[in-house]
């Protein structure tokens, strides 16, 4: 199988060795500049990704107004729910904020499966998720730890 350079050389009626020599000389002249360009592009991409992936800081006071959706199941006596079937739900009071954020984002993405939780998590922004996590991460009076 012929290389693309050989096809190009035949089309221009130039010897392949001449084309290889030209490409090699260009390669060595551009290499330092290309390294700088690649480095600069990598820095810009990393800075852009870092700006997008900034951690959202949760506000417990704001989270208090967002937990009305959670309280029906996660604040029930015995932490059991009877719809659509009887199953246990975790107690959120005093739970780690990072765990709550991760769980809600996984429900939202579909990585965790529960139709009710997916519907609720899908309606939340990243800021609301962080606020709810901050609210529940604070220990409450009367909650078992």
N, CA, C and O atoms as CSV, one atom per row, in Angstrom:
chain,resi,resn,atom,element,x,y,z
A,1,UNK,N,N,0.840,-1.173,0.000
A,1,UNK,CA,C,0.000,0.000,0.000
A,1,UNK,C,C,0.889,1.241,0.000
A,1,UNK,O,O,1.831,1.344,0.787
A,2,UNK,N,N,0.588,2.153,-0.865
A,2,UNK,CA,C,1.393,3.366,-1.011
A,2,UNK,C,C,0.996,4.379,0.055
A,2,UNK,O,O,-0.177,4.473,0.418
A,3,UNK,N,N,1.958,5.132,0.553
A,3,UNK,CA,C,1.657,6.167,1.536
A,3,UNK,C,C,1.059,7.380,0.829
A,3,UNK,O,O,1.254,7.542,-0.375
A,4,UNK,N,N,0.343,8.225,1.543
A,4,UNK,CA,C,-0.234,9.423,0.927
A,4,UNK,C,C,0.827,10.329,0.318
A,4,UNK,O,O,0.571,11.021,-0.668
A,5,UNK,N,N,2.011,10.323,0.903
A,5,UNK,CA,C,3.081,11.167,0.369
A,5,UNK,C,C,3.538,10.679,-0.993
A,5,UNK,O,O,3.861,11.485,-1.867
A,6,UNK,N,N,3.566,9.380,-1.180
A,6,UNK,CA,C,3.986,8.852,-2.472
A,6,UNK,C,C,2.966,9.221,-3.544
A,6,UNK,O,O,3.351,9.557,-4.664
A,7,UNK,N,N,1.689,9.166,-3.227
A,7,UNK,CA,C,0.655,9.569,-4.172
A,7,UNK,C,C,0.785,11.034,-4.518
A,7,UNK,O,O,0.610,11.424,-5.673
A,8,UNK,N,N,1.089,11.844,-3.527
A,8,UNK,CA,C,1.272,13.275,-3.742
A,8,UNK,C,C,2.491,13.523,-4.633
A,8,UNK,O,O,2.461,14.389,-5.508
A,9,UNK,N,N,3.552,12.765,-4.407
A,9,UNK,CA,C,4.770,12.930,-5.202
A,9,UNK,C,C,4.526,12.560,-6.655
A,9,UNK,O,O,5.042,13.215,-7.560
A,10,UNK,N,N,3.749,11.522,-6.879
A,10,UNK,CA,C,3.447,11.134,-8.256
A,10,UNK,C,C,2.610,12.205,-8.941
A,10,UNK,O,O,2.814,12.495,-10.120
A,11,UNK,N,N,1.673,12.792,-8.212
A,11,UNK,CA,C,0.799,13.799,-8.804
A,11,UNK,C,C,1.593,15.032,-9.196
A,11,UNK,O,O,1.283,15.667,-10.204
A,12,UNK,N,N,2.587,15.375,-8.441
A,12,UNK,CA,C,3.396,16.568,-8.735
A,12,UNK,C,C,4.661,16.236,-9.502
A,12,UNK,O,O,5.417,17.126,-9.892
A,13,UNK,N,N,4.881,14.977,-9.710
A,13,UNK,CA,C,6.082,14.509,-10.408
A,13,UNK,C,C,7.357,14.933,-9.679
A,13,UNK,O,O,8.359,15.294,-10.296
A,14,UNK,N,N,7.288,14.878,-8.348
A,14,UNK,CA,C,8.458,15.184,-7.537
A,14,UNK,C,C,8.945,13.898,-6.893
A,14,UNK,O,O,8.146,13.010,-6.597
A,15,UNK,N,N,10.241,13.793,-6.675
A,15,UNK,CA,C,10.739,12.586,-6.007
A,15,UNK,C,C,10.268,12.543,-4.550
A,15,UNK,O,O,10.187,13.562,-3.863
A,16,UNK,N,N,9.967,11.337,-4.118
A,16,UNK,CA,C,9.478,11.142,-2.745
A,16,UNK,C,C,10.504,11.625,-1.738
A,16,UNK,O,O,10.133,12.212,-0.721
A,17,UNK,N,N,11.765,11.398,-1.991
A,17,UNK,CA,C,12.802,11.818,-1.047
A,17,UNK,C,C,12.809,13.339,-0.859
A,17,UNK,O,O,13.083,13.824,0.238
A,18,UNK,N,N,12.510,14.087,-1.918
A,18,UNK,CA,C,12.459,15.553,-1.814
A,18,UNK,C,C,11.313,15.968,-0.888
A,18,UNK,O,O,11.476,16.860,-0.055
A,19,UNK,N,N,10.150,15.315,-1.036
A,19,UNK,CA,C,8.994,15.638,-0.179
A,19,UNK,C,C,9.304,15.279,1.268
A,19,UNK,O,O,9.011,16.067,2.168
A,20,UNK,N,N,9.888,14.110,1.515
A,20,UNK,CA,C,10.239,13.729,2.874
A,20,UNK,C,C,11.228,14.721,3.483
A,20,UNK,O,O,11.125,15.050,4.665
A,21,UNK,N,N,12.170,15.190,2.699
A,21,UNK,CA,C,13.146,16.166,3.193
A,21,UNK,C,C,12.448,17.463,3.572
A,21,UNK,O,O,12.752,18.051,4.610
A,22,UNK,N,N,11.520,17.913,2.746
A,22,UNK,CA,C,10.784,19.153,3.051
A,22,UNK,C,C,9.938,19.004,4.311
A,22,UNK,O,O,9.922,19.895,5.160
A,23,UNK,N,N,9.238,17.885,4.432
A,23,UNK,CA,C,8.396,17.669,5.620
A,23,UNK,C,C,9.267,17.585,6.858
A,23,UNK,O,O,8.906,18.134,7.900
A,24,UNK,N,N,10.404,16.913,6.771
A,24,UNK,CA,C,11.303,16.810,7.913
A,24,UNK,C,C,11.829,18.174,8.328
A,24,UNK,O,O,11.911,18.468,9.520
A,25,UNK,N,N,12.187,19.011,7.359
A,25,UNK,CA,C,12.718,20.329,7.722
A,25,UNK,C,C,11.625,21.198,8.329
A,25,UNK,O,O,11.886,21.961,9.260
A,26,UNK,N,N,10.418,21.092,7.818
A,26,UNK,CA,C,9.295,21.852,8.411
A,26,UNK,C,C,9.013,21.341,9.815
A,26,UNK,O,O,8.777,22.126,10.733
A,27,UNK,N,N,9.039,20.023,9.977
A,27,UNK,CA,C,8.766,19.418,11.281
A,27,UNK,C,C,9.731,19.945,12.342
A,27,UNK,O,O,9.305,20.284,13.446
A,28,UNK,N,N,11.019,20.018,12.025
A,28,UNK,CA,C,11.986,20.467,13.011
A,28,UNK,C,C,11.899,21.965,13.264
A,28,UNK,O,O,12.209,22.414,14.368
A,29,UNK,N,N,11.488,22.748,12.274
A,29,UNK,CA,C,11.354,24.189,12.489
A,29,UNK,C,C,10.100,24.523,13.291
A,29,UNK,O,O,10.101,25.493,14.049
A,30,UNK,N,N,9.055,23.759,13.144
A,30,UNK,CA,C,7.779,24.066,13.784
A,30,UNK,C,C,7.696,23.452,15.175
A,30,UNK,O,O,6.910,23.913,16.003
A,31,UNK,N,N,8.457,22.464,15.436
A,31,UNK,CA,C,8.331,21.710,16.673
A,31,UNK,C,C,8.341,22.575,17.940
A,31,UNK,O,O,7.425,22.428,18.749
A,32,UNK,N,N,9.317,23.471,18.167
A,32,UNK,CA,C,9.284,24.283,19.388
A,32,UNK,C,C,8.046,25.192,19.454
A,32,UNK,O,O,7.444,25.359,20.515
A,33,UNK,N,N,7.686,25.763,18.325
A,33,UNK,CA,C,6.512,26.627,18.330
A,33,UNK,C,C,5.251,25.817,18.581
A,33,UNK,O,O,4.341,26.281,19.269
A,34,UNK,N,N,5.191,24.619,18.034
A,34,UNK,CA,C,4.025,23.763,18.226
A,34,UNK,C,C,3.910,23.332,19.677
A,34,UNK,O,O,2.808,23.237,20.216
A,35,UNK,N,N,5.052,23.071,20.314
A,35,UNK,CA,C,5.023,22.715,21.728
A,35,UNK,C,C,4.423,23.858,22.546
A,35,UNK,O,O,3.609,23.630,23.441
A,36,UNK,N,N,4.832,25.088,22.231
A,36,UNK,CA,C,4.290,26.242,22.947
A,36,UNK,C,C,2.797,26.387,22.696
A,36,UNK,O,O,2.034,26.704,23.609
A,37,UNK,N,N,2.381,26.153,21.452
A,37,UNK,CA,C,0.967,26.255,21.118
A,37,UNK,C,C,0.153,25.189,21.846
A,37,UNK,O,O,-0.906,25.479,22.402
A,38,UNK,N,N,0.649,23.967,21.839
A,38,UNK,CA,C,-0.050,22.887,22.534
A,38,UNK,C,C,-0.134,23.184,24.027
A,38,UNK,O,O,-1.172,22.961,24.649
A,39,UNK,N,N,0.943,23.682,24.594
A,39,UNK,CA,C,0.955,24.027,26.012
A,39,UNK,C,C,-0.063,25.125,26.313
A,39,UNK,O,O,-0.798,25.036,27.297
A,40,UNK,N,N,-0.111,26.165,25.467
A,40,UNK,CA,C,-1.051,27.266,25.672
A,40,UNK,C,C,-2.498,26.793,25.546
A,40,UNK,O,O,-3.352,27.178,26.344
A,41,UNK,N,N,-2.769,25.963,24.547
A,41,UNK,CA,C,-4.128,25.443,24.366
A,41,UNK,C,C,-4.522,24.564,25.546
A,41,UNK,O,O,-5.657,24.628,26.019
A,42,UNK,N,N,-3.596,23.750,26.020
A,42,UNK,CA,C,-3.876,22.897,27.175
A,42,UNK,C,C,-4.191,23.729,28.408
A,42,UNK,O,O,-5.113,23.406,29.157
A,43,UNK,N,N,-3.435,24.790,28.622
A,43,UNK,CA,C,-3.704,25.673,29.757
A,43,UNK,C,C,-5.082,26.321,29.653
A,43,UNK,O,O,-5.812,26.408,30.640
A,44,UNK,N,N,-5.430,26.773,28.450
A,44,UNK,CA,C,-6.741,27.402,28.270
A,44,UNK,C,C,-7.863,26.403,28.507
A,44,UNK,O,O,-8.868,26.734,29.136
A,45,UNK,N,N,-7.697,25.189,28.011
A,45,UNK,CA,C,-8.728,24.174,28.227
A,45,UNK,C,C,-8.854,23.812,29.698
A,45,UNK,O,O,-9.960,23.645,30.212
A,46,UNK,N,N,-7.725,23.692,30.366
A,46,UNK,CA,C,-7.754,23.366,31.787
A,46,UNK,C,C,-8.391,24.492,32.592
A,46,UNK,O,O,-9.150,24.238,33.527
A,47,UNK,N,N,-8.089,25.719,32.234
A,47,UNK,CA,C,-8.688,26.855,32.945
A,47,UNK,C,C,-10.188,26.914,32.691
A,47,UNK,O,O,-10.967,27.211,33.597
A,48,UNK,N,N,-10.586,26.634,31.469
A,48,UNK,CA,C,-12.015,26.630,31.145
A,48,UNK,C,C,-12.744,25.522,31.861
A,48,UNK,O,O,-13.846,25.734,32.368
A,49,UNK,N,N,-12.150,24.340,31.915
A,49,UNK,CA,C,-12.776,23.212,32.608
A,49,UNK,C,C,-12.830,23.486,34.104
A,49,UNK,O,O,-13.803,23.131,34.769
A,50,UNK,N,N,-11.786,24.116,34.631
A,50,UNK,CA,C,-11.786,24.444,36.050
A,50,UNK,C,C,-12.848,25.466,36.398
A,50,UNK,O,O,-13.447,25.408,37.472
A,51,UNK,N,N,-13.078,26.396,35.497
A,51,UNK,CA,C,-14.105,27.405,35.746
A,51,UNK,C,C,-15.489,26.785,35.706
A,51,UNK,O,O,-16.366,27.190,36.469
A,52,UNK,N,N,-15.702,25.813,34.834
A,52,UNK,CA,C,-17.006,25.175,34.740
A,52,UNK,C,C,-17.238,24.197,35.872
A,52,UNK,O,O,-18.378,24.002,36.292
A,53,UNK,N,N,-16.187,23.582,36.373
A,53,UNK,CA,C,-16.329,22.550,37.384
A,53,UNK,C,C,-16.125,23.088,38.798
A,53,UNK,O,O,-15.783,22.334,39.708
A,54,UNK,N,N,-16.333,24.380,38.978
A,54,UNK,CA,C,-16.173,24.942,40.306
A,54,UNK,C,C,-17.215,24.349,41.232
A,54,UNK,O,O,-18.357,24.111,40.840
A,55,UNK,N,N,-16.802,24.116,42.468
A,55,UNK,CA,C,-17.736,23.582,43.439
A,55,UNK,C,C,-18.737,24.657,43.822
A,55,UNK,O,O,-18.381,25.813,44.050
A,56,UNK,N,N,-19.981,24.253,43.887
A,56,UNK,CA,C,-21.036,25.149,44.316
A,56,UNK,C,C,-21.104,25.053,45.830
A,56,UNK,O,O,-21.156,23.956,46.386
A,57,UNK,N,N,-21.102,26.187,46.490
A,57,UNK,CA,C,-21.151,26.220,47.951
A,57,UNK,C,C,-22.609,26.209,48.394
A,57,UNK,O,O,-23.410,27.039,47.963
A,58,UNK,N,N,-22.936,25.255,49.262
A,58,UNK,CA,C,-24.308,25.128,49.747
A,58,UNK,C,C,-24.615,26.112,50.861
A,58,UNK,O,O,-23.756,26.428,51.684
A,59,UNK,N,N,-25.838,26.586,50.878
A,59,UNK,CA,C,-26.324,27.505,51.893
A,59,UNK,C,C,-27.463,26.816,52.640
A,59,UNK,O,O,-28.535,26.594,52.076
A,60,UNK,N,N,-27.229,26.477,53.910
A,60,UNK,CA,C,-28.224,25.730,54.680
A,60,UNK,C,C,-29.517,26.510,54.857
A,60,UNK,O,O,-30.599,25.923,54.859
A,61,UNK,N,N,-29.416,27.831,55.005
A,61,UNK,CA,C,-30.629,28.641,55.180
A,61,UNK,C,C,-31.490,28.599,53.917
A,61,UNK,O,O,-32.715,28.515,54.002
A,62,UNK,N,N,-30.852,28.658,52.749
A,62,UNK,CA,C,-31.598,28.568,51.496
A,62,UNK,C,C,-32.122,27.154,51.299
A,62,UNK,O,O,-33.194,26.965,50.724
A,63,UNK,N,N,-31.381,26.168,51.766
A,63,UNK,CA,C,-31.805,24.779,51.630
A,63,UNK,C,C,-33.049,24.460,52.426
A,63,UNK,O,O,-33.812,23.561,52.073
A,64,UNK,N,N,-33.251,25.201,53.504
A,64,UNK,CA,C,-34.430,24.951,54.344
A,64,UNK,C,C,-35.724,25.148,53.564
A,64,UNK,O,O,-36.716,24.465,53.821
A,65,UNK,N,N,-35.718,26.078,52.612
A,65,UNK,CA,C,-36.931,26.319,51.826
A,65,UNK,C,C,-37.089,25.321,50.681
A,65,UNK,O,O,-38.154,25.260,50.068
A,66,UNK,N,N,-36.052,24.540,50.380
A,66,UNK,CA,C,-36.111,23.579,49.278
A,66,UNK,C,C,-36.419,22.156,49.727
A,66,UNK,O,O,-36.656,21.294,48.880
A,67,UNK,N,N,-36.425,21.882,51.017
A,67,UNK,CA,C,-36.553,20.503,51.482
A,67,UNK,C,C,-37.991,20.025,51.630
A,67,UNK,O,O,-38.221,18.904,52.082
A,68,UNK,N,N,-38.957,20.848,51.261
A,68,UNK,CA,C,-40.350,20.431,51.415
A,68,UNK,C,C,-40.633,19.169,50.603
A,68,UNK,O,O,-41.487,18.369,50.986
A,69,UNK,N,N,-39.929,18.983,49.492
A,69,UNK,CA,C,-40.123,17.777,48.669
A,69,UNK,C,C,-39.550,16.548,49.363
A,69,UNK,O,O,-40.017,15.432,49.136
A,70,UNK,N,N,-38.556,16.745,50.196
A,70,UNK,CA,C,-37.851,15.633,50.831
A,70,UNK,C,C,-38.557,15.150,52.100
A,70,UNK,O,O,-38.530,13.964,52.431
A,71,UNK,N,N,-39.180,16.080,52.793
A,71,UNK,CA,C,-39.705,15.805,54.129
A,71,UNK,C,C,-40.791,14.734,54.162
A,71,UNK,O,O,-40.910,14.012,55.152
A,72,UNK,N,N,-41.580,14.619,53.104
A,72,UNK,CA,C,-42.667,13.641,53.102
A,72,UNK,C,C,-42.179,12.218,53.318
A,72,UNK,O,O,-42.831,11.444,54.019
A,73,UNK,N,N,-41.064,11.867,52.740
A,73,UNK,CA,C,-40.533,10.500,52.859
A,73,UNK,C,C,-39.393,10.415,53.868
A,73,UNK,O,O,-39.352,9.498,54.688
A,74,UNK,N,N,-38.473,11.368,53.809
A,74,UNK,CA,C,-37.256,11.265,54.613
A,74,UNK,C,C,-37.419,11.784,56.027
A,74,UNK,O,O,-36.457,11.807,56.795
A,75,UNK,N,N,-38.623,12.199,56.382
A,75,UNK,CA,C,-38.880,12.635,57.757
A,75,UNK,C,C,-40.064,11.875,58.327
A,75,UNK,O,O,-40.630,12.276,59.344
A,76,UNK,N,N,-40.446,10.778,57.678
A,76,UNK,CA,C,-41.587,10.000,58.159
A,76,UNK,C,C,-41.161,9.114,59.317
A,76,UNK,O,O,-39.983,8.792,59.464
A,77,UNK,N,N,-42.131,8.722,60.140
A,77,UNK,CA,C,-41.796,7.894,61.300
A,77,UNK,C,C,-41.347,6.518,60.813
A,77,UNK,O,O,-41.997,5.902,59.968
A,78,UNK,N,N,-40.260,6.062,61.342
A,78,UNK,CA,C,-39.708,4.771,60.961
A,78,UNK,C,C,-38.984,4.801,59.631
A,78,UNK,O,O,-38.432,3.786,59.208
A,79,UNK,N,N,-38.975,5.940,58.967
A,79,UNK,CA,C,-38.296,6.095,57.679
A,79,UNK,C,C,-38.720,4.999,56.697
A,79,UNK,O,O,-37.890,4.350,56.060
A,80,UNK,N,N,-40.044,4.816,56.597
A,80,UNK,CA,C,-40.628,3.880,55.638
A,80,UNK,C,C,-41.686,4.604,54.834
A,80,UNK,O,O,-42.373,5.493,55.336
A,81,UNK,N,N,-41.804,4.216,53.595
A,81,UNK,CA,C,-42.793,4.822,52.706
A,81,UNK,C,C,-43.652,3.696,52.150
A,81,UNK,O,O,-43.153,2.602,51.885
A,82,UNK,N,N,-44.931,3.959,51.974
A,82,UNK,CA,C,-45.849,2.911,51.527
A,82,UNK,C,C,-46.369,3.135,50.109
A,82,UNK,O,O,-47.378,2.539,49.731
A,83,UNK,N,N,-45.708,3.974,49.317
A,83,UNK,CA,C,-46.174,4.172,47.943
A,83,UNK,C,C,-45.002,4.119,47.000
A,83,UNK,O,O,-44.023,4.809,47.283
A,84,UNK,N,N,-44.989,3.422,45.974
A,84,UNK,CA,C,-45.998,2.468,45.506
A,84,UNK,C,C,-45.910,1.126,46.228
A,84,UNK,O,O,-46.808,0.296,46.087
A,85,UNK,N,N,-44.873,0.904,46.978
A,85,UNK,CA,C,-44.737,-0.289,47.807
A,85,UNK,C,C,-44.031,0.131,49.081
A,85,UNK,O,O,-43.475,1.227,49.150
A,86,UNK,N,N,-44.045,-0.719,50.079
A,86,UNK,CA,C,-43.395,-0.380,51.339
A,86,UNK,C,C,-41.886,-0.578,51.185
A,86,UNK,O,O,-41.423,-1.669,50.851
A,87,UNK,N,N,-41.140,0.477,51.430
A,87,UNK,CA,C,-39.675,0.382,51.392
A,87,UNK,C,C,-39.092,1.410,52.348
A,87,UNK,O,O,-39.723,2.413,52.684
A,88,UNK,N,N,-37.878,1.130,52.771
A,88,UNK,CA,C,-37.200,2.013,53.720
A,88,UNK,C,C,-36.502,3.140,52.953
A,88,UNK,O,O,-36.021,2.946,51.837
A,89,UNK,N,N,-36.460,4.293,53.563
A,89,UNK,CA,C,-35.749,5.433,52.988
A,89,UNK,C,C,-34.695,5.873,53.991
A,89,UNK,O,O,-34.892,5.716,55.196
A,90,UNK,N,N,-33.595,6.414,53.526
A,90,UNK,CA,C,-32.546,6.827,54.463
A,90,UNK,C,C,-32.920,8.089,55.235
A,90,UNK,O,O,-33.643,8.955,54.740
A,91,UNK,N,N,-32.413,8.165,56.448
A,91,UNK,CA,C,-32.560,9.371,57.244
A,91,UNK,C,C,-31.529,10.372,56.744
A,91,UNK,O,O,-30.346,10.041,56.662
A,92,UNK,N,N,-31.942,11.566,56.415
A,92,UNK,CA,C,-31.021,12.551,55.863
A,92,UNK,C,C,-30.416,13.475,56.917
A,92,UNK,O,O,-29.342,14.035,56.700
A,93,UNK,N,N,-31.083,13.639,58.043
A,93,UNK,CA,C,-30.564,14.542,59.083
A,93,UNK,C,C,-29.182,14.087,59.546
A,93,UNK,O,O,-29.004,12.943,59.963
A,94,UNK,N,N,-28.211,14.989,59.469
A,94,UNK,CA,C,-26.861,14.691,59.908
A,94,UNK,C,C,-26.031,13.922,58.885
A,94,UNK,O,O,-24.888,13.562,59.167
A,95,UNK,N,N,-26.577,13.669,57.719
A,95,UNK,CA,C,-25.855,12.943,56.667
A,95,UNK,C,C,-24.752,13.830,56.072
A,95,UNK,O,O,-24.851,15.055,56.121
A,96,UNK,N,N,-23.729,13.231,55.525
A,96,UNK,CA,C,-22.627,13.956,54.908
A,96,UNK,C,C,-23.131,14.715,53.675
A,96,UNK,O,O,-23.821,14.142,52.832
A,97,UNK,N,N,-22.786,16.000,53.573
A,97,UNK,CA,C,-23.257,16.845,52.463
A,97,UNK,C,C,-22.768,16.333,51.119
A,97,UNK,O,O,-23.519,16.347,50.144
A,98,UNK,N,N,-21.530,15.885,51.053
A,98,UNK,CA,C,-20.987,15.369,49.799
A,98,UNK,C,C,-21.746,14.146,49.311
A,98,UNK,O,O,-21.980,13.984,48.114
A,99,UNK,N,N,-22.126,13.291,50.246
A,99,UNK,CA,C,-22.894,12.091,49.888
A,99,UNK,C,C,-24.268,12.474,49.336
A,99,UNK,O,O,-24.716,11.911,48.337
A,100,UNK,N,N,-24.930,13.420,49.978
A,100,UNK,CA,C,-26.262,13.841,49.515
A,100,UNK,C,C,-26.157,14.461,48.124
A,100,UNK,O,O,-26.968,14.160,47.248
A,101,UNK,N,N,-25.173,15.318,47.919
A,101,UNK,CA,C,-24.987,15.924,46.591
A,101,UNK,C,C,-24.750,14.861,45.534
A,101,UNK,O,O,-25.369,14.886,44.470
A,102,UNK,N,N,-23.856,13.928,45.826
A,102,UNK,CA,C,-23.541,12.875,44.859
A,102,UNK,C,C,-24.779,12.041,44.566
A,102,UNK,O,O,-25.053,11.734,43.406
A,103,UNK,N,N,-25.527,11.671,45.590
A,103,UNK,CA,C,-26.716,10.838,45.392
A,103,UNK,C,C,-27.751,11.563,44.537
A,103,UNK,O,O,-28.317,10.968,43.619
A,104,UNK,N,N,-28.007,12.838,44.823
A,104,UNK,CA,C,-28.999,13.586,44.045
A,104,UNK,C,C,-28.567,13.742,42.589
A,104,UNK,O,O,-29.390,13.635,41.680
A,105,UNK,N,N,-27.290,13.991,42.370
A,105,UNK,CA,C,-26.798,14.115,40.987
A,105,UNK,C,C,-26.875,12.778,40.254
A,105,UNK,O,O,-27.136,12.745,39.051
A,106,UNK,N,N,-26.649,11.677,40.971
A,106,UNK,CA,C,-26.768,10.361,40.348
A,106,UNK,C,C,-28.222,10.021,40.037
A,106,UNK,O,O,-28.504,9.400,39.012
A,107,UNK,N,N,-29.148,10.419,40.910
A,107,UNK,CA,C,-30.577,10.228,40.601
A,107,UNK,C,C,-30.950,11.061,39.376
A,107,UNK,O,O,-31.671,10.594,38.494
A,108,UNK,N,N,-30.459,12.280,39.332
A,108,UNK,CA,C,-30.771,13.178,38.216
A,108,UNK,C,C,-30.242,12.628,36.888
A,108,UNK,O,O,-30.914,12.736,35.862
A,109,UNK,N,N,-29.046,12.040,36.904
A,109,UNK,CA,C,-28.457,11.515,35.671
A,109,UNK,C,C,-29.011,10.146,35.293
A,109,UNK,O,O,-28.856,9.704,34.155
A,110,UNK,N,N,-29.650,9.479,36.238
A,110,UNK,CA,C,-30.172,8.144,35.974
A,110,UNK,C,C,-29.238,7.032,36.418
A,110,UNK,O,O,-29.551,5.855,36.235
A,111,UNK,N,N,-28.090,7.384,37.001
A,111,UNK,CA,C,-27.157,6.365,37.486
A,111,UNK,C,C,-27.762,5.583,38.651
A,111,UNK,O,O,-27.481,4.397,38.821
A,112,UNK,N,N,-28.585,6.246,39.443
A,112,UNK,CA,C,-29.351,5.572,40.492
A,112,UNK,C,C,-30.793,5.513,40.026
A,112,UNK,O,O,-31.296,6.452,39.409
A,113,UNK,N,N,-31.457,4.405,40.324
A,113,UNK,CA,C,-32.807,4.204,39.804
A,113,UNK,C,C,-33.856,4.276,40.900
A,113,UNK,O,O,-33.910,3.421,41.785
A,114,UNK,N,N,-34.666,5.277,40.831
A,114,UNK,CA,C,-35.868,5.408,41.636
A,114,UNK,C,C,-36.669,6.508,40.954
A,114,UNK,O,O,-36.218,7.651,40.878
A,115,UNK,N,N,-37.843,6.172,40.462
A,115,UNK,CA,C,-38.624,7.117,39.656
A,115,UNK,C,C,-38.946,8.389,40.432
A,115,UNK,O,O,-38.852,9.485,39.881
A,116,UNK,N,N,-39.321,8.261,41.690
A,116,UNK,CA,C,-39.673,9.435,42.493
A,116,UNK,C,C,-38.462,10.333,42.697
A,116,UNK,O,O,-38.542,11.548,42.513
A,117,UNK,N,N,-37.342,9.729,43.076
A,117,UNK,CA,C,-36.134,10.518,43.319
A,117,UNK,C,C,-35.616,11.138,42.024
A,117,UNK,O,O,-35.100,12.255,42.043
A,118,UNK,N,N,-35.743,10.439,40.910
A,118,UNK,CA,C,-35.288,11.002,39.642
A,118,UNK,C,C,-36.116,12.224,39.270
A,118,UNK,O,O,-35.577,13.231,38.810
A,119,UNK,N,N,-37.434,12.133,39.472
A,119,UNK,CA,C,-38.301,13.268,39.159
A,119,UNK,C,C,-37.952,14.476,40.030
A,119,UNK,O,O,-37.898,15.604,39.540
A,120,UNK,N,N,-37.721,14.241,41.297
A,120,UNK,CA,C,-37.394,15.347,42.209
A,120,UNK,C,C,-36.016,15.916,41.872
A,120,UNK,O,O,-35.863,17.132,41.755
A,121,UNK,N,N,-35.018,15.054,41.716
A,121,UNK,CA,C,-33.650,15.521,41.444
A,121,UNK,C,C,-33.562,16.229,40.098
A,121,UNK,O,O,-32.767,17.155,39.943
A,122,UNK,N,N,-34.351,15.817,39.137
A,122,UNK,CA,C,-34.323,16.458,37.819
A,122,UNK,C,C,-34.814,17.892,37.864
A,122,UNK,O,O,-34.460,18.705,37.010
A,123,UNK,N,N,-35.629,18.199,38.857
A,123,UNK,CA,C,-36.157,19.561,38.962
A,123,UNK,C,C,-35.220,20.501,39.710
A,123,UNK,O,O,-35.497,21.696,39.811
A,124,UNK,N,N,-34.105,19.971,40.242
A,124,UNK,CA,C,-33.188,20.771,41.063
A,124,UNK,C,C,-31.977,21.232,40.265
A,124,UNK,O,O,-31.458,20.501,39.421
A,125,UNK,N,N,-31.534,22.452,40.544
A,125,UNK,CA,C,-30.284,22.951,39.976
A,125,UNK,C,C,-29.132,22.483,40.857
A,125,UNK,O,O,-29.358,21.964,41.950
A,126,UNK,N,N,-27.908,22.661,40.394
A,126,UNK,CA,C,-26.733,22.308,41.204
A,126,UNK,C,C,-26.708,23.116,42.501
A,126,UNK,O,O,-26.338,22.591,43.552
A,127,UNK,N,N,-27.097,24.380,42.432
A,127,UNK,CA,C,-27.110,25.220,43.635
A,127,UNK,C,C,-28.138,24.714,44.640
A,127,UNK,O,O,-27.853,24.655,45.836
A,128,UNK,N,N,-29.332,24.347,44.172
A,128,UNK,CA,C,-30.356,23.829,45.077
A,128,UNK,C,C,-29.920,22.511,45.703
A,128,UNK,O,O,-30.181,22.266,46.881
A,129,UNK,N,N,-29.255,21.657,44.919
A,129,UNK,CA,C,-28.739,20.401,45.463
A,129,UNK,C,C,-27.717,20.685,46.563
A,129,UNK,O,O,-27.743,20.043,47.613
A,130,UNK,N,N,-26.826,21.632,46.330
A,130,UNK,CA,C,-25.819,21.987,47.340
A,130,UNK,C,C,-26.476,22.576,48.581
A,130,UNK,O,O,-26.042,22.304,49.700
A,131,UNK,N,N,-27.520,23.383,48.393
A,131,UNK,CA,C,-28.231,23.982,49.531
A,131,UNK,C,C,-28.927,22.908,50.370
A,131,UNK,O,O,-28.861,22.935,51.599
A,132,UNK,N,N,-29.588,21.971,49.707
A,132,UNK,CA,C,-30.269,20.883,50.419
A,132,UNK,C,C,-29.252,20.029,51.165
A,132,UNK,O,O,-29.489,19.644,52.310
A,133,UNK,N,N,-28.138,19.733,50.539
A,133,UNK,CA,C,-27.093,18.936,51.187
A,133,UNK,C,C,-26.543,19.665,52.409
A,133,UNK,O,O,-26.307,19.052,53.451
A,134,UNK,N,N,-26.341,20.971,52.277
A,134,UNK,CA,C,-25.850,21.754,53.423
A,134,UNK,C,C,-26.869,21.756,54.554
A,134,UNK,O,O,-26.492,21.662,55.723
A,135,UNK,N,N,-28.146,21.862,54.228
A,135,UNK,CA,C,-29.199,21.869,55.248
A,135,UNK,C,C,-29.226,20.545,55.999
A,135,UNK,O,O,-29.238,20.529,57.230
A,136,UNK,N,N,-29.237,19.438,55.266
A,136,UNK,CA,C,-29.332,18.135,55.928
A,136,UNK,C,C,-28.034,17.711,56.603
A,136,UNK,O,O,-28.067,16.847,57.479
A,137,UNK,N,N,-26.913,18.274,56.238
A,137,UNK,CA,C,-25.649,17.889,56.864
A,137,UNK,C,C,-25.515,18.422,58.284
A,137,UNK,O,O,-24.683,17.946,59.057
A,138,UNK,N,N,-26.334,19.410,58.625
A,138,UNK,CA,C,-26.298,19.956,59.984
A,138,UNK,C,C,-27.084,19.033,60.916
A,138,UNK,O,O,-28.200,18.631,60.588
A,139,UNK,N,N,-26.516,18.698,62.064
A,139,UNK,CA,C,-27.243,17.833,63.005
A,139,UNK,C,C,-28.486,18.550,63.538
A,139,UNK,O,O,-28.463,19.756,63.782
A,140,UNK,N,N,-29.539,17.811,63.709
A,140,UNK,CA,C,-30.807,18.348,64.215
A,140,UNK,C,C,-31.065,17.815,65.628
A,140,UNK,O,O,-30.590,16.743,66.003
A,141,UNK,N,N,-31.805,18.568,66.372
A,141,UNK,CA,C,-32.196,18.120,67.719
A,141,UNK,C,C,-33.144,16.935,67.576
A,141,UNK,O,O,-34.102,16.988,66.805
A,142,UNK,N,N,-32.877,15.889,68.305
A,142,UNK,CA,C,-33.743,14.713,68.288
A,142,UNK,C,C,-33.444,13.730,67.172
A,142,UNK,O,O,-34.139,12.722,67.039
A,143,UNK,N,N,-32.434,13.998,66.373
A,143,UNK,CA,C,-32.117,13.053,65.301
A,143,UNK,C,C,-31.057,12.081,65.799
A,143,UNK,O,O,-30.120,12.472,66.496
A,144,UNK,N,N,-31.210,10.834,65.443
A,144,UNK,CA,C,-30.224,9.820,65.848
A,144,UNK,C,C,-28.982,9.955,64.984
A,144,UNK,O,O,-29.090,10.085,63.764
A,145,UNK,N,N,-27.821,9.927,65.589
A,145,UNK,CA,C,-26.590,10.082,64.817
A,145,UNK,C,C,-25.778,8.816,64.845
A,145,UNK,O,O,-24.704,8.759,64.247
